[in-house]
């Protein structure tokens, strides 16, 4: 699938930044703007997100292929991959399939594992199920303003911060009506795959000669201490770094600390 991509900067090295579930390329413009003086930045919208095409198929093999083709269209050099959450899994899978075009990966707050099958991750899975149900229950095309949409969503999602993030996906069409930009049904139908994508892989998928850094939020449940085992199973020698006072959206909760961490590990 041809992905919509933003591009900025003109450095010798290229960083590809891949957003997570419910996100889009513009979520990362603030971080990208701080890196553009030294690097070329490519910011794709993943399938079923942002301005990219919709499809009933949504799994990490296809998302890795989407990303691979988007990179080949824009550069012949090796790239640095930075991915958050679902985007982190896309980055990992693409690196496993095409290590020859990757010089380094930086994964933000996700591990290469199944978040749907372990008892201690049931809450994480249920949260996404509830979020998607809430978004599908909302019909922005029937509403007259963003404030009306926000008020309607409050009964499903009381967190203002989460609502504001999700409602970035409500766009206004030329004729004035609002719509969801996300392909919500595809995301709902493929949620088990989104939460997993790695349990079927064996050790032959391991990437042994690419620098890898995993950055986690101190208050996030996504990367626990014992996840170093599965991380190093697929990416031996990985470094795991913790951002204090940050949850899953660590790049927006602690932007300066996150940026400084990136700059420390980037070449």
Backbone bond lengths (Angstrom), bond angles and torsions (degrees), N, CA, C in turn:
res aa  C-N    CA-C-N  psi(-1)  N-CA   C-N-CA  omega(-1)  CA-C   N-CA-C  phi
1 X - - - 1.464 - - 1.527 109.91 -
2 X 1.311 116.84 136.95 1.468 121.93 176.82 1.531 108.58 -78.79
3 X 1.316 116.46 120.93 1.457 121.43 -177.89 1.527 110.88 -94.56
4 X 1.328 114.95 144.48 1.469 119.69 169.20 1.525 107.45 -72.12
5 X 1.327 117.10 132.37 1.466 120.92 -179.43 1.525 110.41 -133.00
6 X 1.309 115.27 141.13 1.459 121.93 167.72 1.525 107.40 -97.15
7 X 1.320 116.60 147.62 1.453 120.81 177.70 1.518 109.99 -135.67
8 X 1.318 116.50 137.40 1.458 121.14 175.64 1.521 109.57 -152.40
9 X 1.337 114.82 161.86 1.457 119.89 -178.17 1.518 111.69 81.71
10 X 1.321 115.59 164.34 1.472 119.65 -178.69 1.524 111.91 -146.73
11 X 1.329 116.15 33.80 1.456 119.94 179.45 1.518 112.60 -72.86
12 X 1.319 116.12 170.69 1.462 121.09 179.91 1.524 112.07 -71.43
13 X 1.333 117.47 -32.69 1.462 121.87 179.77 1.534 109.50 -99.96
14 X 1.346 115.56 146.66 1.463 121.32 -177.45 1.518 110.73 -111.68
15 X 1.330 115.77 131.02 1.467 122.51 173.22 1.524 107.95 -111.24
16 X 1.318 116.16 128.79 1.464 121.79 174.95 1.526 107.48 -106.75
17 X 1.330 116.88 120.41 1.465 122.04 -176.26 1.523 108.78 -108.60
18 X 1.335 116.15 121.12 1.466 121.68 -173.54 1.532 109.73 -114.45
19 X 1.326 115.54 119.45 1.471 122.38 -176.33 1.529 112.16 -72.59
20 X 1.325 115.68 170.13 1.452 121.85 -179.86 1.521 113.73 -100.38
21 X 1.326 115.05 -170.20 1.463 122.82 -179.26 1.526 110.41 -59.26
22 X 1.325 116.53 135.46 1.473 126.82 -176.49 1.531 112.97 69.47
23 X 1.330 117.55 3.31 1.456 120.40 -177.09 1.515 111.97 -95.08
24 X 1.320 115.07 -170.74 1.461 122.85 176.63 1.521 107.86 -161.78
25 X 1.314 115.65 169.85 1.463 120.01 -176.70 1.521 112.74 -59.12
26 X 1.332 117.05 -33.52 1.472 118.45 -176.11 1.521 112.96 -69.83
27 X 1.346 118.15 -15.29 1.468 120.58 175.26 1.530 112.02 -62.01
28 X 1.339 115.76 -23.11 1.459 120.90 -173.14 1.515 113.37 -108.19
29 X 1.326 117.47 9.34 1.464 119.91 -178.16 1.524 112.21 -64.95
30 X 1.321 117.21 -34.00 1.464 120.45 -179.36 1.532 110.76 -64.20
31 X 1.339 116.53 -47.02 1.468 120.81 176.92 1.525 109.88 -65.08
32 X 1.327 116.61 -44.79 1.467 120.92 -177.67 1.527 111.62 -60.68
33 X 1.338 115.98 -37.52 1.471 119.31 -178.48 1.522 111.76 -64.84
34 X 1.345 117.42 -25.78 1.464 121.23 178.57 1.532 111.91 -81.81
35 X 1.327 116.49 -13.22 1.466 121.36 -178.16 1.521 112.99 -106.76
36 X 1.322 117.62 -13.07 1.469 120.96 -168.60 1.522 113.71 -68.02
37 X 1.343 118.87 -21.61 1.467 119.59 179.72 1.523 111.88 -69.58
38 X 1.327 116.76 -25.47 1.463 120.54 -176.65 1.531 112.45 -108.96
39 X 1.334 116.93 -25.06 1.461 121.07 -173.85 1.527 111.09 -128.06
40 X 1.324 114.93 156.67 1.455 120.65 164.09 1.524 106.63 -86.26
41 X 1.325 117.77 133.44 1.463 122.26 -176.54 1.525 109.53 -116.47
42 X 1.318 116.81 130.42 1.462 123.00 172.47 1.526 107.35 -115.26
43 X 1.330 116.25 127.37 1.464 122.15 -177.63 1.534 108.93 -123.04
44 X 1.325 118.75 96.34 1.461 120.28 179.13 1.532 112.34 -85.08
45 X 1.332 115.34 150.83 1.466 121.66 163.30 1.523 106.59 -90.62
46 X 1.326 117.69 124.58 1.459 119.33 178.02 1.538 110.33 -70.60
47 X 1.326 115.95 161.54 1.465 120.01 179.21 1.534 110.68 -53.65
48 X 1.308 116.03 145.43 1.471 123.53 -179.44 1.523 113.80 67.07
49 X 1.325 116.48 13.09 1.461 122.68 178.83 1.532 109.62 -134.45
50 X 1.328 115.21 155.81 1.454 120.79 173.97 1.513 112.79 53.61
51 X 1.336 115.20 -134.40 1.461 120.80 -177.63 1.531 113.37 -98.13
52 X 1.327 117.04 9.89 1.461 119.78 176.78 1.526 110.89 -82.09
53 X 1.327 114.81 167.93 1.461 120.65 -175.52 1.526 111.31 -69.76
54 X 1.331 114.29 160.25 1.460 121.62 176.65 1.526 109.64 -99.21
55 X 1.334 115.14 151.15 1.458 121.78 177.72 1.522 108.65 -154.36
56 X 1.318 116.59 150.15 1.464 120.20 174.97 1.529 110.88 -73.97
57 X 1.340 116.37 -17.13 1.472 121.31 179.50 1.521 109.25 -91.85
58 X 1.328 116.05 127.07 1.467 119.84 -179.51 1.528 107.88 -148.04
59 X 1.318 116.32 89.08 1.461 121.15 178.14 1.531 108.72 -142.24
60 X 1.327 115.94 169.55 1.465 119.39 -171.15 1.527 112.89 -74.30
61 X 1.318 118.35 -25.61 1.468 119.05 173.67 1.521 110.39 -62.74
62 X 1.334 116.77 -48.69 1.462 119.51 -178.51 1.520 111.23 -70.56
63 X 1.331 117.99 -37.39 1.467 119.84 178.81 1.528 110.85 -66.97
64 X 1.342 116.48 -36.12 1.473 120.09 175.48 1.521 110.30 -64.71
65 X 1.332 117.04 -40.73 1.466 120.54 178.00 1.528 111.16 -65.58
66 X 1.342 116.60 -41.85 1.468 120.52 176.45 1.528 110.41 -55.25
67 X 1.333 115.08 -47.81 1.455 120.98 -176.54 1.521 110.73 -65.79
68 X 1.306 116.82 -43.11 1.467 122.09 179.52 1.527 111.00 -57.80
69 X 1.315 116.84 -49.08 1.466 120.64 -179.89 1.525 111.47 -63.58
70 X 1.331 117.03 -39.31 1.464 120.88 179.81 1.521 111.64 -64.18
71 X 1.327 116.46 -36.90 1.468 120.67 178.02 1.528 110.49 -69.37
72 X 1.336 116.89 -46.59 1.465 120.52 -178.64 1.522 112.37 -59.93
73 X 1.336 116.18 -31.38 1.465 120.06 179.38 1.521 112.50 -70.97
74 X 1.347 117.40 -16.44 1.461 120.29 -170.30 1.522 114.93 -118.79
75 X 1.314 118.18 -17.88 1.464 119.15 179.18 1.515 110.92 -157.65
76 X 1.326 115.87 151.32 1.462 122.16 175.62 1.528 110.82 -101.93
77 X 1.340 116.67 -6.28 1.460 121.39 -177.76 1.536 111.03 -89.42
78 X 1.333 115.60 162.85 1.464 119.72 172.71 1.533 109.42 -66.41
79 X 1.339 115.98 148.73 1.458 120.33 -176.54 1.527 110.88 -119.76
80 X 1.327 114.00 158.50 1.461 122.60 169.42 1.524 106.08 -95.74
81 X 1.328 117.13 129.19 1.456 121.25 -179.52 1.523 110.24 -107.27
82 X 1.325 115.61 129.41 1.461 122.23 174.87 1.522 107.50 -124.07
83 X 1.329 117.49 121.56 1.454 120.28 -179.09 1.518 111.87 -134.58
84 X 1.325 115.92 140.68 1.463 121.41 178.79 1.519 109.97 -110.07
85 X 1.338 116.97 131.63 1.463 123.36 172.75 1.529 110.01 55.40
86 X 1.319 119.61 -121.62 1.461 121.35 177.71 1.525 110.49 -54.46
87 X 1.320 116.68 -37.80 1.466 120.54 176.99 1.511 112.16 -64.89
88 X 1.328 116.98 -31.68 1.457 120.87 175.71 1.519 111.51 -65.61
89 X 1.332 116.03 -38.96 1.467 119.40 176.95 1.525 110.72 -68.66
90 X 1.325 117.26 -37.95 1.462 120.12 176.00 1.527 110.46 -60.64
91 X 1.322 115.94 -44.83 1.472 121.63 178.82 1.530 110.90 -60.32
92 X 1.333 116.64 -44.39 1.463 119.88 -179.57 1.524 111.18 -63.72
93 X 1.348 116.60 -45.08 1.464 119.83 -178.78 1.523 111.44 -66.07
94 X 1.322 117.68 -38.89 1.455 119.03 179.06 1.524 110.94 -65.97
95 X 1.325 116.48 -37.78 1.466 120.54 178.56 1.525 110.62 -65.57
96 X 1.337 117.13 -38.23 1.465 120.25 176.80 1.527 111.49 -63.46
97 X 1.335 116.26 -36.83 1.464 120.79 -176.86 1.527 112.31 -82.99
98 X 1.328 116.87 -33.45 1.464 120.71 -173.51 1.533 111.16 -137.17
99 X 1.332 118.31 60.86 1.473 120.04 -177.80 1.530 113.13 -63.16
100 X 1.324 116.69 -19.30 1.463 120.26 -175.43 1.520 113.29 -67.71
101 X 1.346 118.23 -17.33 1.471 119.03 -179.26 1.531 112.27 -107.37
102 X 1.338 116.84 9.16 1.470 121.25 -175.54 1.520 110.41 -117.63
103 X 1.335 116.44 131.31 1.461 120.33 176.51 1.529 112.17 -100.92
104 X 1.332 116.59 -25.17 1.470 120.81 -177.62 1.522 108.69 -163.58
105 X 1.346 117.42 147.03 1.459 119.92 170.44 1.526 109.63 -124.05
106 X 1.318 114.57 141.93 1.462 122.29 173.77 1.522 106.17 -126.46
107 X 1.323 116.16 119.18 1.462 122.16 -174.98 1.530 109.07 -111.67
108 X 1.320 116.28 125.72 1.459 121.34 -177.56 1.531 110.91 -101.76
109 X 1.308 115.76 109.03 1.463 126.70 167.88 1.526 114.90 57.50
110 X 1.303 116.26 51.59 1.465 121.62 171.50 1.530 107.36 -158.39
111 X 1.324 116.78 147.30 1.460 121.98 177.22 1.525 109.07 -115.33
112 X 1.337 118.10 158.97 1.468 121.16 -179.87 1.522 111.63 -80.40
113 X 1.336 116.55 71.29 1.461 121.19 -174.26 1.516 110.42 -151.42
114 X 1.309 115.15 174.01 1.458 122.24 179.40 1.526 109.51 -90.03
115 X 1.335 116.81 117.80 1.466 121.19 179.09 1.521 111.83 -90.80
116 X 1.316 117.30 2.71 1.459 119.67 -177.83 1.508 114.67 -104.15
117 X 1.346 118.78 -14.82 1.458 119.66 -170.92 1.524 114.20 -102.56
118 X 1.328 117.07 -17.16 1.464 119.02 -177.66 1.525 110.61 -93.96
119 X 1.325 115.59 140.92 1.466 120.39 -175.75 1.523 112.19 -56.73
120 X 1.315 117.51 -37.98 1.462 119.53 -175.70 1.525 112.50 -76.62
121 X 1.348 117.29 -3.11 1.457 119.53 175.70 1.523 112.21 -111.80
122 X 1.333 116.84 6.69 1.463 119.87 -179.51 1.527 111.03 -59.27
123 X 1.335 116.66 -37.06 1.463 120.34 -179.32 1.530 110.80 -65.27
124 X 1.328 116.29 -39.65 1.464 119.97 178.89 1.524 110.64 -61.35
125 X 1.341 115.95 -46.60 1.461 120.24 178.84 1.520 110.75 -62.80
126 X 1.332 116.93 -46.09 1.459 120.95 -179.36 1.524 111.26 -60.84
127 X 1.327 117.66 -36.86 1.459 120.74 178.34 1.526 110.61 -59.39
128 X 1.326 117.11 -44.66 1.462 120.26 -179.85 1.523 111.37 -68.67
129 X 1.313 117.04 -37.09 1.468 119.85 175.97 1.523 110.19 -60.69
130 X 1.327 115.78 -43.74 1.470 120.38 -178.96 1.523 111.60 -68.82
131 X 1.314 116.67 -38.89 1.469 120.20 178.75 1.526 110.30 -61.77
132 X 1.329 116.94 -46.19 1.459 120.38 -178.77 1.534 111.29 -66.64
133 X 1.314 117.04 -39.39 1.470 120.08 176.35 1.523 110.48 -61.45
134 X 1.332 116.22 -41.95 1.468 120.86 -179.80 1.524 110.65 -63.89
135 X 1.310 116.81 -42.95 1.457 119.95 -178.85 1.523 111.49 -68.28
136 X 1.329 116.56 -37.69 1.466 120.13 178.43 1.522 112.07 -70.13
137 X 1.336 116.24 -27.30 1.467 120.09 179.10 1.525 112.11 -75.30
138 X 1.315 114.57 -16.79 1.467 120.36 -178.40 1.529 109.46 -93.38
139 X 1.312 117.08 135.08 1.465 121.47 -178.71 1.524 109.54 -121.24
140 X 1.343 116.51 84.07 1.469 119.69 -175.07 1.525 113.33 -60.97
141 X 1.335 117.48 -24.99 1.466 119.83 179.81 1.524 112.31 -64.96
142 X 1.336 116.62 -16.90 1.464 121.02 179.47 1.522 112.56 -94.68
143 X 1.325 117.60 0.17 1.468 121.64 -173.90 1.516 111.35 -111.80
144 X 1.332 114.42 156.04 1.461 119.82 -170.90 1.525 114.42 -100.12
145 X 1.329 117.94 -14.69 1.462 119.67 -177.46 1.518 110.29 -152.77
146 X 1.330 115.13 162.12 1.459 120.43 177.78 1.533 111.31 -66.25
147 X 1.311 116.12 -35.24 1.468 119.08 178.74 1.532 110.94 -64.66
148 X 1.324 116.88 -35.17 1.464 120.53 176.99 1.526 110.59 -67.78
149 X 1.322 116.17 -39.98 1.466 120.62 177.96 1.526 109.85 -64.28
150 X 1.325 116.73 -44.59 1.470 121.46 179.76 1.523 110.57 -61.87
151 X 1.329 116.89 -43.74 1.470 120.63 -179.82 1.523 110.86 -62.83
152 X 1.332 117.06 -40.12 1.458 120.67 179.73 1.523 111.39 -66.62
153 X 1.321 116.69 -32.74 1.459 120.85 -177.73 1.526 112.42 -78.74
154 X 1.323 116.69 -19.57 1.467 120.99 -175.59 1.520 112.18 -59.00
155 X 1.334 117.09 -35.56 1.468 119.02 -177.54 1.534 111.98 -70.29
156 X 1.324 116.07 -21.87 1.463 119.71 177.59 1.529 111.63 -93.36
157 X 1.337 116.10 -39.39 1.466 121.49 -175.71 1.524 108.59 -130.14
158 X 1.329 117.79 96.58 1.464 120.76 -176.11 1.525 114.48 -69.86
159 X 1.337 117.95 -23.49 1.464 121.00 -178.01 1.528 110.18 -70.39
160 X 1.325 116.05 116.63 1.465 120.50 -179.76 1.530 111.25 -63.74
161 X 1.336 116.46 -40.15 1.468 120.37 -179.01 1.518 111.08 -61.66
162 X 1.342 116.62 -45.75 1.466 120.44 179.56 1.525 110.55 -66.16
163 X 1.337 116.93 -41.68 1.474 119.54 178.47 1.518 111.21 -59.63
164 X 1.316 116.85 -44.74 1.464 120.39 -178.38 1.526 111.02 -61.91
165 X 1.327 116.05 -39.08 1.460 120.33 178.29 1.531 110.44 -65.16
166 X 1.327 116.75 -47.72 1.468 120.65 -178.29 1.523 111.74 -65.71
167 X 1.323 116.21 -37.79 1.465 120.10 -175.78 1.530 113.02 -74.58
168 X 1.328 117.15 -7.02 1.472 118.80 170.10 1.524 110.69 -62.95
169 X 1.341 115.70 -18.51 1.455 120.96 179.91 1.527 113.20 -86.65
170 X 1.314 117.58 1.46 1.464 120.97 173.29 1.530 108.03 -91.12
171 X 1.308 116.42 119.83 1.461 121.75 -179.02 1.525 109.91 -118.72
172 X 1.322 115.41 153.31 1.456 120.50 179.59 1.521 109.76 -98.59
173 X 1.320 117.01 125.46 1.460 122.01 178.82 1.525 110.35 -76.82
174 X 1.330 116.01 165.75 1.464 120.94 -176.47 1.527 112.18 -56.69
175 X 1.333 115.77 -36.12 1.466 118.49 -178.74 1.520 113.20 -79.63
176 X 1.340 116.47 1.76 1.455 120.12 172.93 1.508 115.49 103.25
177 X 1.330 118.32 -14.29 1.462 120.27 -178.49 1.526 110.22 -83.39
178 X 1.340 113.92 151.05 1.457 120.09 178.85 1.530 110.31 -89.52
179 X 1.344 115.19 157.66 1.470 119.76 177.15 1.529 108.83 -154.59
180 X 1.329 115.40 158.17 1.458 120.32 170.32 1.526 108.95 -77.16
181 X 1.320 116.59 132.39 1.457 120.32 176.53 1.527 111.22 -82.80
182 X 1.325 116.22 -24.10 1.460 121.95 178.45 1.527 111.03 -74.36
183 X 1.315 116.44 151.72 1.461 121.87 169.34 1.526 107.29 -90.59
184 X 1.320 115.62 83.39 1.464 120.61 -170.61 1.523 113.23 -64.24
185 X 1.327 117.27 -39.09 1.466 119.64 -179.07 1.530 110.94 -64.06
186 X 1.319 116.90 -41.37 1.470 119.87 178.71 1.524 110.77 -63.46
187 X 1.344 116.75 -40.71 1.463 120.16 178.93 1.523 110.80 -65.89
188 X 1.316 116.66 -41.05 1.467 120.35 178.46 1.533 110.72 -64.94
189 X 1.329 116.47 -45.19 1.466 120.28 -177.45 1.523 112.34 -66.92
190 X 1.313 116.48 -27.20 1.475 120.78 -176.52 1.526 112.83 -107.30
191 X 1.317 117.55 14.28 1.466 119.82 -176.51 1.532 112.81 -58.21
192 X 1.346 120.65 -41.06 1.476 118.57 177.42 1.530 112.55 -57.02
193 X 1.327 117.59 -39.30 1.463 121.13 177.86 1.522 111.04 -68.58
194 X 1.336 117.03 -40.07 1.464 121.03 179.40 1.531 110.19 -61.70
195 X 1.332 115.60 -38.52 1.459 119.71 -178.95 1.532 112.24 -75.78
196 X 1.327 116.96 -16.38 1.462 120.34 -177.74 1.532 110.23 -117.61
197 X 1.310 117.12 -115.28 1.459 121.14 178.77 1.515 114.98 89.49
198 X 1.347 117.55 -2.67 1.465 119.51 -176.44 1.525 114.16 -132.27
199 X 1.327 118.32 -18.77 1.468 119.42 -173.55 1.527 112.67 -65.59
200 X 1.351 117.24 -20.07 1.463 120.09 179.97 1.525 112.35 -86.40
201 X 1.320 118.07 -4.69 1.469 121.33 -176.47 1.517 111.31 -89.16
202 X 1.330 115.96 147.82 1.465 119.95 176.47 1.530 109.93 -111.30
203 X 1.314 115.88 -175.85 1.463 120.78 -173.77 1.530 113.37 -65.66
204 X 1.325 117.23 -15.92 1.467 119.07 178.83 1.526 111.54 -67.91
205 X 1.333 116.94 -14.40 1.472 121.10 178.27 1.521 112.25 -83.51
206 X 1.330 117.65 -6.26 1.461 120.95 -175.79 1.522 111.93 -60.66
207 X 1.329 115.13 144.01 1.469 122.57 178.00 1.519 107.18 -110.17
208 X 1.328 116.28 116.48 1.466 119.21 -168.51 1.518 115.08 -105.32
209 X 1.319 118.63 -13.38 1.470 118.92 -171.36 1.523 113.89 -126.20
210 X 1.340 116.62 25.76 1.466 121.10 178.45 1.522 108.69 -124.08
211 X 1.322 116.69 130.62 1.460 121.73 178.27 1.525 110.42 -60.76
212 X 1.320 117.23 131.38 1.465 120.96 -178.64 1.521 111.11 -136.41
213 X 1.315 115.22 132.76 1.459 122.52 179.77 1.531 108.30 -127.32
214 X 1.314 116.97 131.71 1.455 122.47 176.66 1.522 108.19 -112.99
215 X 1.328 115.88 121.56 1.465 121.25 -178.56 1.524 107.87 -109.45
216 X 1.334 117.00 122.22 1.458 120.65 -178.04 1.524 111.24 -117.47
217 X 1.329 115.59 156.35 1.453 120.93 173.53 1.519 109.99 -87.53
218 X 1.303 117.22 135.69 1.470 121.23 -177.35 1.526 112.14 -56.61
219 X 1.333 117.25 -36.83 1.460 121.45 -175.92 1.526 113.04 -97.12
220 X 1.305 116.81 7.95 1.461 120.81 -178.34 1.525 110.82 -92.14
221 X 1.341 118.14 143.16 1.470 120.55 177.27 1.525 113.75 -87.16
222 X 1.330 118.19 2.43 1.460 120.02 -169.24 1.521 114.51 -77.77
223 X 1.325 118.36 -34.21 1.470 120.50 175.34 1.525 108.22 -123.34
224 X 1.328 115.68 107.85 1.458 121.26 178.02 1.531 109.20 -95.75
225 X 1.321 115.45 168.14 1.470 119.36 -176.11 1.524 112.16 -56.10
226 X 1.350 117.06 -42.75 1.461 118.42 -176.77 1.527 113.63 -76.25
227 X 1.318 116.83 -4.10 1.473 119.50 175.21 1.530 111.91 -71.67
228 X 1.324 116.88 -10.28 1.463 119.23 175.46 1.533 110.76 -58.78
229 X 1.341 116.69 -26.65 1.470 120.27 -179.69 1.521 111.29 -67.12
230 X 1.331 116.51 -49.31 1.465 119.29 -178.43 1.531 110.73 -72.75
231 X 1.319 117.11 -33.49 1.468 120.37 176.82 1.523 110.16 -61.59
232 X 1.331 116.00 -47.33 1.467 119.36 -178.06 1.530 112.94 -78.00
233 X 1.310 116.29 -13.96 1.469 118.71 172.55 1.529 110.08 -66.73
234 X 1.327 116.33 -42.70 1.465 120.36 -178.08 1.530 112.95 -94.29
235 X 1.339 116.51 -27.80 1.471 120.99 -178.69 1.527 108.77 -132.85
236 X 1.340 116.40 75.43 1.469 120.66 -176.31 1.525 112.39 -56.72
237 X 1.338 114.96 139.06 1.456 120.25 178.44 1.513 114.57 81.94
238 X 1.340 117.46 11.48 1.464 120.64 -179.70 1.521 111.61 -64.89
239 X 1.313 114.43 146.47 1.464 120.96 172.28 1.531 108.38 -99.14
240 X 1.332 115.89 138.15 1.465 121.44 178.55 1.514 108.17 -117.40
241 X 1.325 116.07 123.28 1.459 122.54 -174.53 1.530 108.51 -121.49
242 X 1.330 116.73 142.03 1.460 121.34 -178.14 1.525 111.04 -112.57
243 X 1.333 116.30 129.61 1.467 122.45 173.75 1.527 107.88 -92.87
244 X 1.329 119.45 117.08 1.477 120.80 -178.17 1.525 112.25 -68.12
245 X 1.338 114.26 151.74 1.471 121.67 175.84 1.526 112.65 54.32
246 X 1.333 115.86 40.04 1.467 120.84 178.92 1.516 108.86 -136.13
247 X 1.330 115.24 145.43 1.450 121.67 174.47 1.517 110.54 -100.65
248 X 1.329 115.86 -146.61 1.460 120.61 -174.78 1.531 112.35 -67.58
249 X 1.333 117.48 -36.17 1.466 121.11 179.01 1.530 109.01 -91.25
250 X 1.320 115.23 58.36 1.466 122.37 -171.36 1.525 112.83 -62.37
251 X 1.337 117.40 -30.88 1.461 120.33 -178.05 1.516 112.61 -71.71
252 X 1.327 117.93 -22.65 1.460 120.44 176.22 1.527 111.70 -98.98
253 X 1.331 117.19 -25.52 1.469 120.94 179.77 1.530 111.76 -79.97
254 X 1.327 116.27 -35.88 1.476 121.25 178.99 1.533 108.74 -133.77
255 X 1.321 117.77 66.10 1.475 120.22 -172.90 1.520 114.39 -61.03
256 X 1.337 117.95 -40.05 1.468 119.45 -177.92 1.527 111.42 -69.79
257 X 1.337 116.24 -43.81 1.464 119.41 178.00 1.521 110.93 -63.95
258 X 1.327 115.82 -40.89 1.461 119.67 179.06 1.528 110.44 -63.45
259 X 1.319 116.50 -45.91 1.466 120.54 179.69 1.524 110.89 -61.84
260 X 1.322 117.42 -45.07 1.466 120.12 -179.95 1.527 111.48 -62.96
261 X 1.332 116.50 -35.34 1.467 120.47 176.46 1.520 110.41 -65.19
262 X 1.324 116.52 -44.19 1.467 120.64 176.46 1.523 110.86 -57.49
263 X 1.323 116.13 -49.32 1.459 120.83 -176.57 1.533 111.81 -62.47
264 X 1.312 116.37 -31.28 1.463 120.35 178.51 1.532 111.39 -66.56
265 X 1.337 116.00 -38.86 1.469 119.75 -175.23 1.512 114.17 -94.14
266 X 1.336 118.01 -19.93 1.462 119.95 -179.79 1.527 110.76 -71.82
267 X 1.324 118.09 147.20 1.461 120.89 178.67 1.524 111.53 -73.25
